[in-house]
Amino acid sequence: MYRTIPLALMLAIAVPAIASANTIDDRQDRQAERIERGRNNGSITWTEGIKLRAQQNRIARTEAALKADGSLSKSDRAKLTEMQNDASASIRSESHDGWHRLWGLPRVGK
């Protein structure tokens, strides 16, 4: 019985930390998929796609720099969440701004 209490305590501490790291990465993946979906259907132009992917790369670099000490603090997670919120708003704005790839033209670029 006394051995299960420390194990349960360790799990209670470790699981939220792991879950928060996964949610950041999962959200990055979902945003990248939204960008590519917009590029495929023409609602995000080539230049808009470049800007949005650069924004995603900045978030990834910031996350790597913040994780350099081995973990993310609550303020680090808040900063990343704010950056991801801004990126999400940018994706929505670019995909609904009225600029579209002409349907007769092929998709260009990455």
C-alpha positions, 0 to 999 in steps of 0.5 A: 500500500505504501508503495502505491501512494508514491507511484500514484503521486508521480503519475498525477504530476507527470501526466498533466505535464506530458499532456500539455506538451502533446497538446502544443505539438498536436495544435501545431500539427492541426494548424499545419494541416489547416494551412495545407488544406487552404493551399489545396483548395485555393483559399490560401495563396502561395505568398500567404502560405509562405507567411503562415508557415514562417509563423509556424516555424517561429512558434516551433523555434520558440518552443524549442528554445523554451524547452532547452532547460528540459521543461515548460513552465506555466508562463512558457505554455501561456506564451506558446498558447498566445502565439498559437492563438495569433497563428490560428487567427492569421490562418482564418483571416488569410483563408477568408480574405477573398484572395484565392488561387485562380481555379484554372491555375495549378498549385505552385510552391511547397 
